Amino acid sequence: MKILVATGRCAENTVRESVGSNADVLVLDTDIAAFITPYKLIKALKSYHTQKYDIVFIPGFCLGDFSVVEDKFDTEVYLGPKHAYDLGYILNYTNDFNFSKTVPACDLLSGIRKGLALDEVAEIEYNSTPLFTLEHLKIGGNSRIKVMAEIVNATSMDEEDLYYKIKEFIDKGADLIDLGASLTASPEEVERTVNVAKKYSSVPLSFDSLDPELIQAAIKNGINLILSLNSSNMNSLLDLIIDNNVSVVIIPDLGKGLQSLISNVEMAKQHGIKNIIADPVLDSLGYGLVDSIGRYKEFRLRYPNIPMFFGVGNVTELIDVDSVGVNGILCGIAYETGCSIVFTPEFSDKNHGSIGELKIASMMMLLSQKRNTSPKDLGIDLLQLKEKRKRSVMELCENPLYVSDSVTWLLDPKGPIKIGIIPKYSSIGSNFDKGLIVAKHEECCLVGTNSSAILNKLIENNLVSRLDHAGYLGRELQKAEIALKFGRSYSQDDEF
């Protein structure tokens, strides 16, 4: 297939370096590649004496109807990527991919690659063989690692709060939801909590407590899984667990190690408990993290057919490092040690988003295993603040005018505008799944999720009269939009 890439003078070197020998390059009589028009391309092709091309790629930012070029030169003209450095990557797909005349190739390919990756995850999971199931959820075997999200102090929540917390966690990707008991919980509160959760949850439910009386209440009301079973409470619960076919997570006795866990697992097996999940207990960084990973490896060697429970919250809650990278690494360790469930609360503000991060990481590990590769270039990733490829850098022009900070400002005669955000899930009873940007003026209050749309509406409604005010509002609205995207707080005029 013969391919031609059209560009401008400024991007010529980047384009040639990116495409290599995979395409020819046509440099038009314009500095800025995005300013290529159908007329300029026709003019350049007329003077470009070469063979016929199957595809001509133009920059992704180009506007206009290039069908006249296609008709005149009997070729297909497609939008390439927005940035020249992506051309090399895009050209790898020219033989088996339908590019677009309206959507830049980088956007199109990114979405399709992600969709294909997610479809592959679903297919692998559908064909996997678990060690057992919770309702219809596969646990262990060669199925995907499942994400369990803990609702801390669930027994102290009223029905409405519990409903919205369950909805939030499921929307974020939780495969199971754990109902945490408060320190003062009663059996009656456990009964109410389990029944409310069952009414609203579409995923299996677990209950976490060491108290036999509270565990009994949860089992009697139909809980799928109980956490924290050891020698202190097992004997009093055996008959109830077996009669109700409840799955259990078995832990070591307090302050004891791997041998205690093995003893408790053997006790459960001898008494006929079938669906056992073992928790060797992941210790926090600085308190034995590496040794605890060793316990997981040793348990896996002894019991290859018992799923393991991996409490990543023990690490993420006790380290002041952005959770996205920590969760990715921990999920990878869980995969390598053969764990089946990763467990996280979203208790602290810094850990919000952990459910979704672990869900993506679990899918990455599944694809990595299937493709026998490292977890990179899979079509899905956890890159949020850093990039796989840098964009081109602007060259400094001759005789630049260096600008100093402005120390004065004038109030817009149309009045001030207060900007703020309402984060995701912050308002019970409202559909704020993506969060909202709020712009308040004395005449009206605008809300939305897109900073450009809000700014355009402010201008359209004649609420801004000064260019410097419009520029300021654009900066602040964009900061608010970025804050929503990354789950950050926002305060007008504060440094982001």
Contacts in CASP RR format, 6 or more apart in sequence:
PFRMAT RR
TARGET T0000
AUTHOR 0000-0000-0000
METHOD contacts of the structure
MODEL  1
MKILVATGRCAENTVRESVGSNADVLVLDTDIAAFITPYKLIKALKSYHT
QKYDIVFIPGFCLGDFSVVEDKFDTEVYLGPKHAYDLGYILNYTNDFNFS
KTVPACDLLSGIRKGLALDEVAEIEYNSTPLFTLEHLKIGGNSRIKVMAE
IVNATSMDEEDLYYKIKEFIDKGADLIDLGASLTASPEEVERTVNVAKKY
SSVPLSFDSLDPELIQAAIKNGINLILSLNSSNMNSLLDLIIDNNVSVVI
IPDLGKGLQSLISNVEMAKQHGIKNIIADPVLDSLGYGLVDSIGRYKEFR
LRYPNIPMFFGVGNVTELIDVDSVGVNGILCGIAYETGCSIVFTPEFSDK
NHGSIGELKIASMMMLLSQKRNTSPKDLGIDLLQLKEKRKRSVMELCENP
LYVSDSVTWLLDPKGPIKIGIIPKYSSIGSNFDKGLIVAKHEECCLVGTN
SSAILNKLIENNLVSRLDHAGYLGRELQKAEIALKFGRSYSQDDEF
1 54 0 8 1.000
1 55 0 8 1.000
1 94 0 8 1.000
1 95 0 8 1.000
2 24 0 8 1.000
2 51 0 8 1.000
2 52 0 8 1.000
2 53 0 8 1.000
2 54 0 8 1.000
2 55 0 8 1.000
3 22 0 8 1.000
3 23 0 8 1.000
3 24 0 8 1.000
3 53 0 8 1.000
3 54 0 8 1.000
3 55 0 8 1.000
3 56 0 8 1.000
3 57 0 8 1.000
3 91 0 8 1.000
3 94 0 8 1.000
4 23 0 8 1.000
4 24 0 8 1.000
4 25 0 8 1.000
4 26 0 8 1.000
4 53 0 8 1.000
4 55 0 8 1.000
4 56 0 8 1.000
4 57 0 8 1.000
5 15 0 8 1.000
5 19 0 8 1.000
5 23 0 8 1.000
5 24 0 8 1.000
5 25 0 8 1.000
5 26 0 8 1.000
5 56 0 8 1.000
5 57 0 8 1.000
5 87 0 8 1.000
6 26 0 8 1.000
6 28 0 8 1.000
6 33 0 8 1.000
6 36 0 8 1.000
6 41 0 8 1.000
6 44 0 8 1.000
6 56 0 8 1.000
6 57 0 8 1.000
6 58 0 8 1.000
6 59 0 8 1.000
7 15 0 8 1.000
7 25 0 8 1.000
7 26 0 8 1.000
7 27 0 8 1.000
7 28 0 8 1.000
7 33 0 8 1.000
7 36 0 8 1.000
7 59 0 8 1.000
7 84 0 8 1.000
8 27 0 8 1.000
8 28 0 8 1.000
8 30 0 8 1.000
8 31 0 8 1.000
8 32 0 8 1.000
8 33 0 8 1.000
8 36 0 8 1.000
9 27 0 8 1.000
9 30 0 8 1.000
9 31 0 8 1.000
10 31 0 8 1.000
10 32 0 8 1.000
10 33 0 8 1.000
11 33 0 8 1.000
11 59 0 8 1.000
11 84 0 8 1.000
11 392 0 8 1.000
12 25 0 8 1.000
12 27 0 8 1.000
14 84 0 8 1.000
14 85 0 8 1.000
14 392 0 8 1.000
15 25 0 8 1.000
15 33 0 8 1.000
15 84 0 8 1.000
15 87 0 8 1.000
16 25 0 8 1.000
18 84 0 8 1.000
18 85 0 8 1.000
18 86 0 8 1.000
18 87 0 8 1.000
18 88 0 8 1.000
19 25 0 8 1.000
19 87 0 8 1.000
19 88 0 8 1.000
19 91 0 8 1.000
20 88 0 8 1.000
22 88 0 8 1.000
22 91 0 8 1.000
23 57 0 8 1.000
23 87 0 8 1.000
23 91 0 8 1.000
24 50 0 8 1.000
24 53 0 8 1.000
26 44 0 8 1.000
26 45 0 8 1.000
26 48 0 8 1.000
28 36 0 8 1.000
28 40 0 8 1.000
28 41 0 8 1.000
28 44 0 8 1.000
29 40 0 8 1.000
29 43 0 8 1.000
29 44 0 8 1.000
30 36 0 8 1.000
30 40 0 8 1.000
33 59 0 8 1.000
33 61 0 8 1.000
33 62 0 8 1.000
33 84 0 8 1.000
34 59 0 8 1.000
34 60 0 8 1.000
34 61 0 8 1.000
34 62 0 8 1.000
36 58 0 8 1.000
36 59 0 8 1.000
36 62 0 8 1.000
37 62 0 8 1.000
37 64 0 8 1.000
38 64 0 8 1.000
38 65 0 8 1.000
38 66 0 8 1.000
38 68 0 8 1.000
38 69 0 8 1.000
41 56 0 8 1.000
41 58 0 8 1.000
41 66 0 8 1.000
41 69 0 8 1.000
41 77 0 8 1.000
42 68 0 8 1.000
42 69 0 8 1.000
42 72 0 8 1.000
42 73 0 8 1.000
45 56 0 8 1.000
45 69 0 8 1.000
45 72 0 8 1.000
45 73 0 8 1.000
52 73 0 8 1.000
52 74 0 8 1.000
52 75 0 8 1.000
53 73 0 8 1.000
53 75 0 8 1.000
54 75 0 8 1.000
54 76 0 8 1.000
55 75 0 8 1.000
55 76 0 8 1.000
55 77 0 8 1.000
55 78 0 8 1.000
55 94 0 8 1.000
55 99 0 8 1.000
56 69 0 8 1.000
56 73 0 8 1.000
56 75 0 8 1.000
56 76 0 8 1.000
56 77 0 8 1.000
56 78 0 8 1.000
57 77 0 8 1.000
57 78 0 8 1.000
57 79 0 8 1.000
57 80 0 8 1.000
57 87 0 8 1.000
57 90 0 8 1.000
57 99 0 8 1.000
57 105 0 8 1.000
58 66 0 8 1.000
58 77 0 8 1.000
58 78 0 8 1.000
58 79 0 8 1.000
58 80 0 8 1.000
59 79 0 8 1.000
59 80 0 8 1.000
59 81 0 8 1.000
59 82 0 8 1.000
59 84 0 8 1.000
60 79 0 8 1.000
60 80 0 8 1.000
60 81 0 8 1.000
60 82 0 8 1.000
60 104 0 8 1.000
60 105 0 8 1.000
60 106 0 8 1.000
61 82 0 8 1.000
61 104 0 8 1.000
62 79 0 8 1.000
66 77 0 8 1.000
66 101 0 8 1.000
67 77 0 8 1.000
67 101 0 8 1.000
69 75 0 8 1.000
69 77 0 8 1.000
70 76 0 8 1.000
70 77 0 8 1.000
77 101 0 8 1.000
78 99 0 8 1.000
78 100 0 8 1.000
78 101 0 8 1.000
78 105 0 8 1.000
79 99 0 8 1.000
79 100 0 8 1.000
79 101 0 8 1.000
79 102 0 8 1.000
79 103 0 8 1.000
79 104 0 8 1.000
79 105 0 8 1.000
80 87 0 8 1.000
80 90 0 8 1.000
80 99 0 8 1.000
80 104 0 8 1.000
80 105 0 8 1.000
80 106 0 8 1.000
81 87 0 8 1.000
81 89 0 8 1.000
81 90 0 8 1.000
81 104 0 8 1.000
81 105 0 8 1.000
81 106 0 8 1.000
82 104 0 8 1.000
82 106 0 8 1.000
82 107 0 8 1.000
83 106 0 8 1.000
83 391 0 8 1.000
83 392 0 8 1.000
84 392 0 8 1.000
85 389 0 8 1.000
85 390 0 8 1.000
85 391 0 8 1.000
85 392 0 8 1.000
86 105 0 8 1.000
86 106 0 8 1.000
86 389 0 8 1.000
89 109 0 8 1.000
89 389 0 8 1.000
90 105 0 8 1.000
90 106 0 8 1.000
90 109 0 8 1.000
93 109 0 8 1.000
97 109 0 8 1.000
97 112 0 8 1.000
99 105 0 8 1.000
99 108 0 8 1.000
100 108 0 8 1.000
113 379 0 8 1.000
114 379 0 8 1.000
114 380 0 8 1.000
115 379 0 8 1.000
116 379 0 8 1.000
117 363 0 8 1.000
117 367 0 8 1.000
117 378 0 8 1.000
117 379 0 8 1.000
117 380 0 8 1.000
118 363 0 8 1.000
118 380 0 8 1.000
120 367 0 8 1.000
120 370 0 8 1.000
121 144 0 8 1.000
121 363 0 8 1.000
121 366 0 8 1.000
121 367 0 8 1.000
124 144 0 8 1.000
124 366 0 8 1.000
124 367 0 8 1.000
124 370 0 8 1.000
125 138 0 8 1.000
125 143 0 8 1.000
125 144 0 8 1.000
125 366 0 8 1.000
128 138 0 8 1.000
128 141 0 8 1.000
128 142 0 8 1.000
128 143 0 8 1.000
128 144 0 8 1.000
129 141 0 8 1.000
129 142 0 8 1.000
129 143 0 8 1.000
130 138 0 8 1.000
130 139 0 8 1.000
130 140 0 8 1.000
130 141 0 8 1.000
130 143 0 8 1.000
131 139 0 8 1.000
131 140 0 8 1.000
131 141 0 8 1.000
131 305 0 8 1.000
131 306 0 8 1.000
131 307 0 8 1.000
131 340 0 8 1.000
132 139 0 8 1.000
132 140 0 8 1.000
132 247 0 8 1.000
132 274 0 8 1.000
132 275 0 8 1.000
132 307 0 8 1.000
133 139 0 8 1.000
134 176 0 8 1.000
134 204 0 8 1.000
134 224 0 8 1.000
134 225 0 8 1.000
134 247 0 8 1.000
134 275 0 8 1.000
135 204 0 8 1.000
135 224 0 8 1.000
137 146 0 8 1.000
137 175 0 8 1.000
137 176 0 8 1.000
137 203 0 8 1.000
137 204 0 8 1.000
138 144 0 8 1.000
138 146 0 8 1.000
139 146 0 8 1.000
139 247 0 8 1.000
139 275 0 8 1.000
139 277 0 8 1.000
139 307 0 8 1.000
139 340 0 8 1.000
139 341 0 8 1.000
140 307 0 8 1.000
140 340 0 8 1.000
141 307 0 8 1.000
141 340 0 8 1.000
142 369 0 8 1.000
143 340 0 8 1.000
144 362 0 8 1.000
144 363 0 8 1.000
144 365 0 8 1.000
144 366 0 8 1.000
145 331 0 8 1.000
145 334 0 8 1.000
145 335 0 8 1.000
145 339 0 8 1.000
145 340 0 8 1.000
145 341 0 8 1.000
145 342 0 8 1.000
145 362 0 8 1.000
145 365 0 8 1.000
145 366 0 8 1.000
146 175 0 8 1.000
146 176 0 8 1.000
146 340 0 8 1.000
146 341 0 8 1.000
146 342 0 8 1.000
146 362 0 8 1.000
147 173 0 8 1.000
147 174 0 8 1.000
147 175 0 8 1.000
147 176 0 8 1.000
147 341 0 8 1.000
147 342 0 8 1.000
147 344 0 8 1.000
147 355 0 8 1.000
147 356 0 8 1.000
147 358 0 8 1.000
147 359 0 8 1.000
147 362 0 8 1.000
148 174 0 8 1.000
148 175 0 8 1.000
148 176 0 8 1.000
148 177 0 8 1.000
148 178 0 8 1.000
148 206 0 8 1.000
148 341 0 8 1.000
148 342 0 8 1.000
148 343 0 8 1.000
148 344 0 8 1.000
149 169 0 8 1.000
149 172 0 8 1.000
149 173 0 8 1.000
149 174 0 8 1.000
149 176 0 8 1.000
149 177 0 8 1.000
149 178 0 8 1.000
149 344 0 8 1.000
149 345 0 8 1.000
149 346 0 8 1.000
149 355 0 8 1.000
150 177 0 8 1.000
150 178 0 8 1.000
150 180 0 8 1.000
150 208 0 8 1.000
150 343 0 8 1.000
150 344 0 8 1.000
150 345 0 8 1.000
150 347 0 8 1.000
151 157 0 8 1.000
151 162 0 8 1.000
151 165 0 8 1.000
151 166 0 8 1.000
151 169 0 8 1.000
151 177 0 8 1.000
151 178 0 8 1.000
151 179 0 8 1.000
151 180 0 8 1.000
152 180 0 8 1.000
152 345 0 8 1.000
152 347 0 8 1.000
153 180 0 8 1.000
153 181 0 8 1.000
153 182 0 8 1.000
154 162 0 8 1.000
154 165 0 8 1.000
154 179 0 8 1.000
154 180 0 8 1.000
154 181 0 8 1.000
154 182 0 8 1.000
154 193 0 8 1.000
154 197 0 8 1.000
155 179 0 8 1.000
155 180 0 8 1.000
155 181 0 8 1.000
155 182 0 8 1.000
155 185 0 8 1.000
155 189 0 8 1.000
155 190 0 8 1.000
155 192 0 8 1.000
155 193 0 8 1.000
156 182 0 8 1.000
156 184 0 8 1.000
156 185 0 8 1.000
156 189 0 8 1.000
157 165 0 8 1.000
157 193 0 8 1.000
159 196 0 8 1.000
160 428 0 8 1.000
160 429 0 8 1.000
161 428 0 8 1.000
162 193 0 8 1.000
162 196 0 8 1.000
162 197 0 8 1.000
162 200 0 8 1.000
163 196 0 8 1.000
163 200 0 8 1.000
164 425 0 8 1.000
164 428 0 8 1.000
164 429 0 8 1.000
166 177 0 8 1.000
166 197 0 8 1.000
166 200 0 8 1.000
166 201 0 8 1.000
167 200 0 8 1.000
168 424 0 8 1.000
168 425 0 8 1.000
169 177 0 8 1.000
169 346 0 8 1.000
169 355 0 8 1.000
170 177 0 8 1.000
170 201 0 8 1.000
170 202 0 8 1.000
170 203 0 8 1.000
171 433 0 8 1.000
172 353 0 8 1.000
172 355 0 8 1.000
172 356 0 8 1.000
172 359 0 8 1.000
173 355 0 8 1.000
173 356 0 8 1.000
173 359 0 8 1.000
174 203 0 8 1.000
174 355 0 8 1.000
174 359 0 8 1.000
175 203 0 8 1.000
175 204 0 8 1.000
175 359 0 8 1.000
176 203 0 8 1.000
176 204 0 8 1.000
176 205 0 8 1.000
176 206 0 8 1.000
176 224 0 8 1.000
176 225 0 8 1.000
176 341 0 8 1.000
177 197 0 8 1.000
177 201 0 8 1.000
177 203 0 8 1.000
177 204 0 8 1.000
177 205 0 8 1.000
177 206 0 8 1.000
178 205 0 8 1.000
178 206 0 8 1.000
178 207 0 8 1.000
178 208 0 8 1.000
178 227 0 8 1.000
178 343 0 8 1.000
179 193 0 8 1.000
179 194 0 8 1.000
179 197 0 8 1.000
179 205 0 8 1.000
179 206 0 8 1.000
179 207 0 8 1.000
179 208 0 8 1.000
179 218 0 8 1.000
179 223 0 8 1.000
180 207 0 8 1.000
180 208 0 8 1.000
180 209 0 8 1.000
181 190 0 8 1.000
181 207 0 8 1.000
181 208 0 8 1.000
181 209 0 8 1.000
181 211 0 8 1.000
181 214 0 8 1.000
182 189 0 8 1.000
185 209 0 8 1.000
185 211 0 8 1.000
185 214 0 8 1.000
186 214 0 8 1.000
187 213 0 8 1.000
187 214 0 8 1.000
187 216 0 8 1.000
187 217 0 8 1.000
188 217 0 8 1.000
190 207 0 8 1.000
190 209 0 8 1.000
190 214 0 8 1.000
190 217 0 8 1.000
190 218 0 8 1.000
190 221 0 8 1.000
191 217 0 8 1.000
191 220 0 8 1.000
191 221 0 8 1.000
194 205 0 8 1.000
194 207 0 8 1.000
194 217 0 8 1.000
194 218 0 8 1.000
194 221 0 8 1.000
194 222 0 8 1.000
194 223 0 8 1.000
195 221 0 8 1.000
197 205 0 8 1.000
198 205 0 8 1.000
198 221 0 8 1.000
198 222 0 8 1.000
204 224 0 8 1.000
204 225 0 8 1.000
205 223 0 8 1.000
205 224 0 8 1.000
205 225 0 8 1.000
206 223 0 8 1.000
206 224 0 8 1.000
206 225 0 8 1.000
206 226 0 8 1.000
206 227 0 8 1.000
206 249 0 8 1.000
207 214 0 8 1.000
207 215 0 8 1.000
207 218 0 8 1.000
207 223 0 8 1.000
207 225 0 8 1.000
207 226 0 8 1.000
207 227 0 8 1.000
208 226 0 8 1.000
208 227 0 8 1.000
208 228 0 8 1.000
209 215 0 8 1.000
209 218 0 8 1.000
209 227 0 8 1.000
209 228 0 8 1.000
210 228 0 8 1.000
210 230 0 8 1.000
210 232 0 8 1.000
210 233 0 8 1.000
211 233 0 8 1.000
212 233 0 8 1.000
212 236 0 8 1.000
212 237 0 8 1.000
215 226 0 8 1.000
215 229 0 8 1.000
215 233 0 8 1.000
215 237 0 8 1.000
216 237 0 8 1.000
216 240 0 8 1.000
218 226 0 8 1.000
219 226 0 8 1.000
219 237 0 8 1.000
219 240 0 8 1.000
219 241 0 8 1.000
219 244 0 8 1.000
219 246 0 8 1.000
220 240 0 8 1.000
220 244 0 8 1.000
222 244 0 8 1.000
223 246 0 8 1.000
224 246 0 8 1.000
224 247 0 8 1.000
225 246 0 8 1.000
225 247 0 8 1.000
225 248 0 8 1.000
225 249 0 8 1.000
225 277 0 8 1.000
226 237 0 8 1.000
226 241 0 8 1.000
226 246 0 8 1.000
226 247 0 8 1.000
226 248 0 8 1.000
226 249 0 8 1.000
227 249 0 8 1.000
227 251 0 8 1.000
227 279 0 8 1.000
227 309 0 8 1.000
228 249 0 8 1.000
228 251 0 8 1.000
229 237 0 8 1.000
229 241 0 8 1.000
229 248 0 8 1.000
229 249 0 8 1.000
229 250 0 8 1.000
229 251 0 8 1.000
229 264 0 8 1.000
229 268 0 8 1.000
230 250 0 8 1.000
230 251 0 8 1.000
230 252 0 8 1.000
230 253 0 8 1.000
230 254 0 8 1.000
230 260 0 8 1.000
230 264 0 8 1.000
231 253 0 8 1.000
231 260 0 8 1.000
231 263 0 8 1.000
231 264 0 8 1.000
231 267 0 8 1.000
232 253 0 8 1.000
232 254 0 8 1.000
234 264 0 8 1.000
234 267 0 8 1.000
234 268 0 8 1.000
234 271 0 8 1.000
238 271 0 8 1.000
238 273 0 8 1.000
240 246 0 8 1.000
241 248 0 8 1.000
241 273 0 8 1.000
242 271 0 8 1.000
242 272 0 8 1.000
242 273 0 8 1.000
245 274 0 8 1.000
245 275 0 8 1.000
246 275 0 8 1.000
247 275 0 8 1.000
247 276 0 8 1.000
247 277 0 8 1.000
248 268 0 8 1.000
248 273 0 8 1.000
248 275 0 8 1.000
248 276 0 8 1.000
248 277 0 8 1.000
249 277 0 8 1.000
249 278 0 8 1.000
249 279 0 8 1.000
249 309 0 8 1.000
250 261 0 8 1.000
250 264 0 8 1.000
250 265 0 8 1.000
250 268 0 8 1.000
250 276 0 8 1.000
250 277 0 8 1.000
250 278 0 8 1.000
250 279 0 8 1.000
251 261 0 8 1.000
251 264 0 8 1.000
251 279 0 8 1.000
251 281 0 8 1.000
252 258 0 8 1.000
252 260 0 8 1.000
252 261 0 8 1.000
252 264 0 8 1.000
252 280 0 8 1.000
252 281 0 8 1.000
253 260 0 8 1.000
253 264 0 8 1.000
257 281 0 8 1.000
257 295 0 8 1.000
258 280 0 8 1.000
258 295 0 8 1.000
258 298 0 8 1.000
258 299 0 8 1.000
261 278 0 8 1.000
261 279 0 8 1.000
261 280 0 8 1.000
261 281 0 8 1.000
261 295 0 8 1.000
261 299 0 8 1.000
262 299 0 8 1.000
262 302 0 8 1.000
265 276 0 8 1.000
265 278 0 8 1.000
265 303 0 8 1.000
265 306 0 8 1.000
268 276 0 8 1.000
269 276 0 8 1.000
276 306 0 8 1.000
276 307 0 8 1.000
277 306 0 8 1.000
277 307 0 8 1.000
277 308 0 8 1.000
277 309 0 8 1.000
277 340 0 8 1.000
277 341 0 8 1.000
278 299 0 8 1.000
278 303 0 8 1.000
278 306 0 8 1.000
278 307 0 8 1.000
278 308 0 8 1.000
278 309 0 8 1.000
279 308 0 8 1.000
279 309 0 8 1.000
279 311 0 8 1.000
280 292 0 8 1.000
280 295 0 8 1.000
280 296 0 8 1.000
280 299 0 8 1.000
280 308 0 8 1.000
281 292 0 8 1.000
281 295 0 8 1.000
281 311 0 8 1.000
281 314 0 8 1.000
282 289 0 8 1.000
282 292 0 8 1.000
282 293 0 8 1.000
282 296 0 8 1.000
282 310 0 8 1.000
282 311 0 8 1.000
282 312 0 8 1.000
282 313 0 8 1.000
282 314 0 8 1.000
282 315 0 8 1.000
283 289 0 8 1.000
283 291 0 8 1.000
283 292 0 8 1.000
283 314 0 8 1.000
284 314 0 8 1.000
284 315 0 8 1.000
284 318 0 8 1.000
284 319 0 8 1.000
285 315 0 8 1.000
285 318 0 8 1.000
285 319 0 8 1.000
289 315 0 8 1.000
293 333 0 8 1.000
293 337 0 8 1.000
294 337 0 8 1.000
296 308 0 8 1.000
296 310 0 8 1.000
296 337 0 8 1.000
296 338 0 8 1.000
296 339 0 8 1.000
297 337 0 8 1.000
299 306 0 8 1.000
299 308 0 8 1.000
300 308 0 8 1.000
300 337 0 8 1.000
300 338 0 8 1.000
307 339 0 8 1.000
307 340 0 8 1.000
307 341 0 8 1.000
308 337 0 8 1.000
308 338 0 8 1.000
308 339 0 8 1.000
308 340 0 8 1.000
308 341 0 8 1.000
309 339 0 8 1.000
309 340 0 8 1.000
309 341 0 8 1.000
309 343 0 8 1.000
310 330 0 8 1.000
310 333 0 8 1.000
310 334 0 8 1.000
310 337 0 8 1.000
310 339 0 8 1.000
310 341 0 8 1.000
310 342 0 8 1.000
310 343 0 8 1.000
311 342 0 8 1.000
311 343 0 8 1.000
311 344 0 8 1.000
312 326 0 8 1.000
312 327 0 8 1.000
312 330 0 8 1.000
312 331 0 8 1.000
312 334 0 8 1.000
312 342 0 8 1.000
312 343 0 8 1.000
312 344 0 8 1.000
312 354 0 8 1.000
312 358 0 8 1.000
313 343 0 8 1.000
313 344 0 8 1.000
313 345 0 8 1.000
313 351 0 8 1.000
313 354 0 8 1.000
315 326 0 8 1.000
315 330 0 8 1.000
316 323 0 8 1.000
316 326 0 8 1.000
316 327 0 8 1.000
316 330 0 8 1.000
316 344 0 8 1.000
316 351 0 8 1.000
316 354 0 8 1.000
317 345 0 8 1.000
317 347 0 8 1.000
317 348 0 8 1.000
317 351 0 8 1.000
319 326 0 8 1.000
320 350 0 8 1.000
322 350 0 8 1.000
322 385 0 8 1.000
323 350 0 8 1.000
323 351 0 8 1.000
323 353 0 8 1.000
323 354 0 8 1.000
323 357 0 8 1.000
324 357 0 8 1.000
324 382 0 8 1.000
324 384 0 8 1.000
325 357 0 8 1.000
325 382 0 8 1.000
327 344 0 8 1.000
327 354 0 8 1.000
327 357 0 8 1.000
327 358 0 8 1.000
327 361 0 8 1.000
327 382 0 8 1.000
328 357 0 8 1.000
328 358 0 8 1.000
328 361 0 8 1.000
328 364 0 8 1.000
328 382 0 8 1.000
330 342 0 8 1.000
331 342 0 8 1.000
331 358 0 8 1.000
331 361 0 8 1.000
331 362 0 8 1.000
331 364 0 8 1.000
331 365 0 8 1.000
332 361 0 8 1.000
332 365 0 8 1.000
332 375 0 8 1.000
334 342 0 8 1.000
334 365 0 8 1.000
335 362 0 8 1.000
335 365 0 8 1.000
335 368 0 8 1.000
335 369 0 8 1.000
342 358 0 8 1.000
342 362 0 8 1.000
344 351 0 8 1.000
344 354 0 8 1.000
344 355 0 8 1.000
344 358 0 8 1.000
345 351 0 8 1.000
345 354 0 8 1.000
346 352 0 8 1.000
346 353 0 8 1.000
346 354 0 8 1.000
346 355 0 8 1.000
352 487 0 8 1.000
353 487 0 8 1.000
357 382 0 8 1.000
360 380 0 8 1.000
360 381 0 8 1.000
360 382 0 8 1.000
361 382 0 8 1.000
363 380 0 8 1.000
364 375 0 8 1.000
364 378 0 8 1.000
364 380 0 8 1.000
364 381 0 8 1.000
364 382 0 8 1.000
365 375 0 8 1.000
367 375 0 8 1.000
367 378 0 8 1.000
367 380 0 8 1.000
368 374 0 8 1.000
368 375 0 8 1.000
368 378 0 8 1.000
371 378 0 8 1.000
381 388 0 8 1.000
384 486 0 8 1.000
385 486 0 8 1.000
409 468 0 8 1.000
410 466 0 8 1.000
410 468 0 8 1.000
412 464 0 8 1.000
412 465 0 8 1.000
412 466 0 8 1.000
412 469 0 8 1.000
413 465 0 8 1.000
413 466 0 8 1.000
414 441 0 8 1.000
414 462 0 8 1.000
414 463 0 8 1.000
414 464 0 8 1.000
414 465 0 8 1.000
414 469 0 8 1.000
415 441 0 8 1.000
415 442 0 8 1.000
415 463 0 8 1.000
416 441 0 8 1.000
417 439 0 8 1.000
417 440 0 8 1.000
417 441 0 8 1.000
417 458 0 8 1.000
417 463 0 8 1.000
417 464 0 8 1.000
417 473 0 8 1.000
418 439 0 8 1.000
418 440 0 8 1.000
418 441 0 8 1.000
418 492 0 8 1.000
419 437 0 8 1.000
419 438 0 8 1.000
419 439 0 8 1.000
419 440 0 8 1.000
419 473 0 8 1.000
419 476 0 8 1.000
419 477 0 8 1.000
419 480 0 8 1.000
419 490 0 8 1.000
419 492 0 8 1.000
420 437 0 8 1.000
420 438 0 8 1.000
420 439 0 8 1.000
420 480 0 8 1.000
420 490 0 8 1.000
420 491 0 8 1.000
420 492 0 8 1.000
421 435 0 8 1.000
421 436 0 8 1.000
421 437 0 8 1.000
421 438 0 8 1.000
421 480 0 8 1.000
421 483 0 8 1.000
421 484 0 8 1.000
421 489 0 8 1.000
421 490 0 8 1.000
422 432 0 8 1.000
422 435 0 8 1.000
422 436 0 8 1.000
422 438 0 8 1.000
422 447 0 8 1.000
423 432 0 8 1.000
423 435 0 8 1.000
423 484 0 8 1.000
423 487 0 8 1.000
423 489 0 8 1.000
424 432 0 8 1.000
424 433 0 8 1.000
424 434 0 8 1.000
424 435 0 8 1.000
424 484 0 8 1.000
424 487 0 8 1.000
425 432 0 8 1.000
425 433 0 8 1.000
426 432 0 8 1.000
426 435 0 8 1.000
434 449 0 8 1.000
434 484 0 8 1.000
435 449 0 8 1.000
435 484 0 8 1.000
436 447 0 8 1.000
436 448 0 8 1.000
436 449 0 8 1.000
436 484 0 8 1.000
437 447 0 8 1.000
437 448 0 8 1.000
437 449 0 8 1.000
437 450 0 8 1.000
437 451 0 8 1.000
437 454 0 8 1.000
437 477 0 8 1.000
437 480 0 8 1.000
437 481 0 8 1.000
437 484 0 8 1.000
438 445 0 8 1.000
438 446 0 8 1.000
438 447 0 8 1.000
438 448 0 8 1.000
439 445 0 8 1.000
439 446 0 8 1.000
439 447 0 8 1.000
439 454 0 8 1.000
439 458 0 8 1.000
439 473 0 8 1.000
439 477 0 8 1.000
440 446 0 8 1.000
441 458 0 8 1.000
441 463 0 8 1.000
443 461 0 8 1.000
443 463 0 8 1.000
444 461 0 8 1.000
444 463 0 8 1.000
446 454 0 8 1.000
446 457 0 8 1.000
446 458 0 8 1.000
447 454 0 8 1.000
448 454 0 8 1.000
449 481 0 8 1.000
449 484 0 8 1.000
450 481 0 8 1.000
451 474 0 8 1.000
451 477 0 8 1.000
451 478 0 8 1.000
451 480 0 8 1.000
451 481 0 8 1.000
452 477 0 8 1.000
454 477 0 8 1.000
455 470 0 8 1.000
455 473 0 8 1.000
455 474 0 8 1.000
455 477 0 8 1.000
458 464 0 8 1.000
458 473 0 8 1.000
459 470 0 8 1.000
464 470 0 8 1.000
464 473 0 8 1.000
476 492 0 8 1.000
476 493 0 8 1.000
479 490 0 8 1.000
479 496 0 8 1.000
480 490 0 8 1.000
482 488 0 8 1.000
482 496 0 8 1.000
483 489 0 8 1.000
483 490 0 8 1.000
483 496 0 8 1.000
484 490 0 8 1.000
488 496 0 8 1.000
490 496 0 8 1.000
END
